[in-house]
Amino acid sequence: MVYRILVAGAGLMGSSLVRCLVSRGVEVFVYNRNVEKARSLCSTVKCRVIEDLDLMDNVDASVIFLFDDQAVVDFVYTLIEKNLLGRTGILMNSSTISPETSLMLYRMVRDHGGIYIEAPVYGSTDEASACNLVTMLAGDSGIEGKAREIALLYSSKVYWVGGIPKAMALKLALNNIGLIMPAVLAESLALLDSYGVGQELFSEIAGDLWFGTMVRRYLARINMPVSTPRFTISGAAKDYRVISYTLMLKGYTPLLSQAASNFYSLAARDMPGEDYPRAALYYRRKT
């Protein structure tokens, strides 16, 4: 069977997913609000640009990789307003958004006869291009089999975690850990700078400790500019805003996530599109 999949969003992750799906023989359609971005992508890989959603063909699934809550809400609202849920197949939201927004979208799509699945992923552009993502799925149990089939096209591991919004809560919990190290390292490097201690000695000693591999990995990414970031500073700032907001909504004080949100938001003013560990450079220059 040749799957037909719409990818909504031609940013870093969306375009990487398109490359993966094309390599798997999937018939891929790409929708992006900036149509030129979609055209550029489909000029390099075998995909079809959807310029007008009204003209799209039926697909098996639509994978949503948009930047934030509002972008996802706007896209889903458009599908509902245009009565297109019958053509989009399973709506698999892989964007990192708040659990509350995801739950609202689930109910809205369900009430209009569509199928909404949470499908956030762990992994960056390299893993997406190589079809090696870790995907967490949540939704109505009756659709689990079909959702797994689609997710396995681009994932090395797929977890069904239960009902919505459990997958989105898991994604935020994992990002809260996975994105914090550059902020911690920024302050550690500032301490080294203050007392004339070199990064080489720091890295050597850290290498003998349980967290040494992680420190060395992030030091390399802090000090090395790349043409294509794995995940951007502006994306990290957005994710921590969502984490902080979600904690407050549930009655918790967002101590670390608010600090991390401030850290990345400040860096995003000057270097929004750079690889997120390089936010540590901004901290050392500006504080």
C-alpha positions as CSV (number, residue, x, y, z in Angstrom):
1,M,0.0,0.0,0.0
2,V,1.2,3.5,-0.9
3,Y,0.4,5.9,1.8
4,R,-0.8,9.4,1.0
5,I,0.2,11.9,3.7
6,L,-0.1,15.7,4.1
7,V,2.6,17.4,6.0
8,A,1.4,20.8,7.4
9,G,4.4,23.0,7.9
10,A,7.6,23.2,5.9
11,G,9.9,24.4,8.7
12,L,12.9,22.5,10.0
13,M,11.0,19.5,11.3
14,G,8.3,19.4,8.7
15,S,10.8,19.5,5.8
16,S,12.9,16.9,7.4
17,L,9.9,14.7,7.8
18,V,9.0,15.2,4.2
19,R,12.4,13.9,3.2
20,C,12.0,10.8,5.3
21,L,8.5,10.0,4.0
22,V,9.6,10.4,0.4
23,S,12.5,8.0,1.0
24,R,9.9,5.5,2.3
25,G,7.9,5.7,-1.0
26,V,5.0,7.7,0.6
27,E,3.0,10.1,-1.7
28,V,3.7,13.4,0.2
29,F,1.7,16.6,0.0
30,V,3.0,19.8,1.6
31,Y,1.0,22.7,2.9
32,N,2.6,25.8,4.3
33,R,1.2,29.3,4.9
34,N,4.2,30.7,3.0
35,V,3.7,28.7,-0.2
36,E,7.2,29.6,-1.5
37,K,8.7,27.6,1.3
38,A,6.7,24.6,0.3
39,R,7.6,25.1,-3.4
40,S,11.3,25.3,-2.5
41,L,11.1,22.1,-0.6
42,C,9.2,20.2,-3.3
43,S,11.7,21.4,-5.9
44,T,14.4,19.3,-4.2
45,V,12.3,16.2,-3.2
46,K,9.4,14.5,-4.8
47,C,6.4,16.0,-3.1
48,R,3.3,18.0,-4.2
49,V,2.6,21.5,-3.0
50,I,-0.9,22.2,-1.7
51,E,-1.5,25.9,-2.5
52,D,-5.2,25.8,-1.7
53,L,-6.6,23.5,0.9
54,D,-9.9,23.5,-0.9
55,L,-8.3,21.6,-3.8
56,M,-6.5,18.9,-1.8
57,D,-7.1,15.3,-2.4
58,N,-8.0,12.7,0.2
59,V,-5.1,11.5,2.3
60,D,-4.5,8.8,4.9
61,A,-3.2,11.2,7.5
62,S,-2.1,14.8,8.0
63,V,1.0,15.3,10.2
64,I,1.0,18.8,11.7
65,F,4.4,20.4,12.3
66,L,3.6,24.0,13.1
67,F,5.4,26.4,15.4
68,D,3.0,27.1,18.3
69,D,-0.5,26.8,19.7
70,Q,-1.9,29.6,17.6
71,A,-0.6,28.2,14.3
72,V,-2.0,24.8,15.0
73,V,-5.4,26.2,16.1
74,D,-5.6,28.4,13.0
75,F,-4.8,25.4,10.8
76,V,-7.4,23.1,12.4
77,Y,-10.0,25.9,12.4
78,T,-9.5,26.4,8.7
79,L,-10.0,22.7,8.1
80,I,-13.3,22.8,10.0
81,E,-14.5,26.0,8.4
82,K,-13.9,24.6,5.0
83,N,-15.4,21.2,5.9
84,L,-12.2,19.4,5.0
85,L,-11.9,16.9,7.9
86,G,-13.2,14.2,5.6
87,R,-10.2,14.6,3.3
88,T,-7.4,15.0,5.8
89,G,-7.5,11.4,7.3
90,I,-6.1,11.2,10.8
91,L,-5.0,14.5,12.1
92,M,-1.7,13.7,13.8
93,N,-0.5,16.7,15.7
94,S,3.3,16.6,16.1
95,S,3.6,20.2,17.1
96,T,4.6,20.9,20.7
97,I,1.6,22.8,22.2
98,S,0.0,23.1,25.6
99,P,-2.0,20.0,26.8
100,E,-5.0,22.3,27.3
101,T,-5.0,23.5,23.7
102,S,-4.5,19.9,22.4
103,L,-7.5,18.7,24.5
104,M,-9.6,21.6,23.1
105,L,-8.6,20.7,19.5
106,Y,-9.4,17.0,20.1
107,R,-12.9,17.8,21.3
108,M,-13.5,20.2,18.4
109,V,-12.3,17.8,15.7
110,R,-14.3,15.0,17.3
111,D,-17.4,17.1,17.4
112,H,-17.0,17.8,13.7
113,G,-16.6,14.2,12.7
114,G,-12.8,14.1,12.4
115,I,-10.0,12.1,14.1
116,Y,-7.4,13.9,16.2
117,I,-4.3,12.2,17.6
118,E,-1.5,13.6,19.6
119,A,1.8,12.6,18.0
120,P,4.6,14.6,19.4
121,V,8.1,13.4,18.6
122,Y,11.5,13.3,20.3
123,G,14.5,13.8,18.1
124,S,15.6,16.7,15.9
125,T,16.1,17.3,12.2
126,D,18.7,14.6,11.7
127,E,16.5,11.9,13.3
128,A,13.4,13.2,11.3
129,S,15.3,13.0,8.0
130,A,16.5,9.5,8.9
131,C,13.1,8.2,9.9
132,N,14.5,7.7,13.4
133,L,12.2,9.7,15.6
134,V,10.6,8.5,18.9
135,T,6.9,9.2,18.7
136,M,4.3,9.3,21.5
137,L,0.7,8.8,20.5
138,A,-2.4,9.6,22.5
139,G,-6.1,9.5,21.5
140,D,-9.1,7.3,21.2
141,S,-8.1,3.6,21.5
142,G,-10.0,2.6,18.4
143,I,-7.6,4.4,16.2
144,E,-4.4,3.2,17.8
145,G,-3.5,0.6,15.1
146,K,-3.8,3.0,12.2
147,A,-2.0,5.7,14.0
148,R,0.9,3.3,14.8
149,E,1.1,2.3,11.1
150,I,1.6,5.9,10.1
151,A,4.0,6.8,12.9
152,L,6.2,3.8,12.1
153,L,6.9,5.2,8.7
154,Y,9.1,7.9,10.3
155,S,9.8,6.5,13.8
156,S,12.2,3.9,15.3
157,K,10.0,3.7,18.4
158,V,6.3,4.4,18.9
159,Y,4.6,4.6,22.3
160,W,0.8,4.5,22.7
161,V,0.4,6.4,26.0
162,G,-3.3,6.6,26.5
163,G,-5.9,9.4,26.1
164,I,-5.3,13.0,25.2
165,P,-3.5,15.1,26.4
166,K,-1.0,12.5,27.9
167,A,1.3,12.5,24.9
168,M,1.6,16.3,25.0
169,A,2.3,16.3,28.8
170,L,5.0,13.7,28.2
171,K,6.6,15.8,25.5
172,L,6.7,18.9,27.7
173,A,8.1,16.8,30.6
174,L,10.9,15.5,28.4
175,N,11.7,18.9,26.8
176,N,11.9,20.4,30.3
177,I,14.9,18.1,30.9
178,G,16.3,17.9,27.4
179,L,16.5,21.7,26.8
180,I,17.8,22.8,30.2
181,M,21.5,21.9,29.8
182,P,22.6,25.0,27.8
183,A,21.2,27.3,30.5
184,V,23.1,25.4,33.2
185,L,26.2,25.4,31.1
186,A,26.0,29.1,30.4
187,E,26.3,29.8,34.1
188,S,29.0,27.2,34.6
189,L,31.0,28.8,31.8
190,A,30.5,32.2,33.3
191,L,32.0,30.9,36.6
192,L,35.0,29.6,34.6
193,D,35.5,32.9,32.8
194,S,35.3,34.8,36.1
195,Y,38.3,32.9,37.6
196,G,40.4,32.2,34.5
197,V,39.6,28.5,34.2
198,G,39.8,27.1,30.7
199,Q,37.0,25.1,29.1
200,E,39.5,22.3,28.2
201,L,40.2,21.5,31.8
202,F,36.5,21.7,32.7
203,S,35.7,19.3,29.9
204,E,38.5,16.9,30.8
205,I,37.4,16.7,34.5
206,A,33.7,16.5,33.6
207,G,34.6,13.5,31.3
208,D,35.3,11.5,34.4
209,L,31.9,12.1,35.9
210,W,28.5,10.7,35.1
211,F,27.3,13.8,33.2
212,G,30.6,14.2,31.2
213,T,29.3,12.9,27.9
214,M,26.4,15.4,28.0
215,V,28.7,18.3,28.9
216,R,31.1,17.6,26.1
217,R,28.3,17.2,23.6
218,Y,26.8,20.5,24.5
219,L,30.1,22.4,24.7
220,A,30.8,21.3,21.1
221,R,27.4,22.6,19.9
222,I,27.8,25.9,21.9
223,N,31.1,26.6,20.2
224,M,30.3,25.4,16.7
225,P,27.9,27.4,14.4
226,V,25.9,25.3,12.0
227,S,24.1,26.2,8.8
228,T,21.0,24.1,9.8
229,P,20.2,24.0,13.5
230,R,18.8,20.8,15.0
231,F,16.4,22.9,17.1
232,T,16.3,26.7,17.3
233,I,16.6,29.1,20.2
234,S,13.2,30.6,19.4
235,G,11.8,27.1,19.5
236,A,13.3,26.4,22.9
237,A,12.0,29.8,24.2
238,K,8.5,28.9,23.0
239,D,8.6,25.4,24.5
240,Y,9.6,26.8,27.9
241,R,6.8,29.4,27.8
242,V,4.4,26.5,27.2
243,I,5.9,24.5,30.1
244,S,5.8,27.5,32.4
245,Y,2.2,28.4,31.5
246,T,1.0,24.8,31.9
247,L,2.5,24.5,35.3
248,M,0.9,27.7,36.5
249,L,-2.4,26.6,35.0
250,K,-2.2,23.5,37.2
251,G,-1.3,25.4,40.4
252,Y,2.5,24.9,40.4
253,T,5.1,27.6,40.6
254,P,7.3,27.3,37.5
255,L,10.7,28.0,39.1
256,L,13.1,26.4,36.6
257,S,11.0,26.6,33.5
258,Q,10.3,30.3,33.9
259,A,14.1,30.9,34.3
260,A,14.8,28.8,31.2
261,S,12.1,30.7,29.3
262,N,13.8,34.0,30.2
263,F,17.2,32.6,29.2
264,Y,16.1,31.5,25.8
265,S,13.8,34.5,25.2
266,L,16.6,36.9,25.8
267,A,18.9,35.1,23.4
268,A,16.1,34.8,20.8
269,R,16.1,38.6,20.4
270,D,19.5,38.5,18.7
271,M,19.9,34.9,17.4
272,P,16.4,33.3,17.1
273,G,17.3,30.9,14.3
274,E,20.6,29.5,15.8
275,D,21.0,26.1,17.3
276,Y,19.6,26.3,20.8
277,P,22.7,25.4,22.8
278,R,24.3,28.6,21.4
279,A,22.1,30.7,23.6
280,A,24.9,30.2,26.2
281,L,27.0,32.5,24.1
282,Y,24.4,35.3,24.4
283,Y,24.3,34.9,28.1
284,R,28.1,35.2,28.5
285,R,28.2,38.3,26.2
286,K,25.2,40.1,27.6
287,T,25.3,39.6,31.4
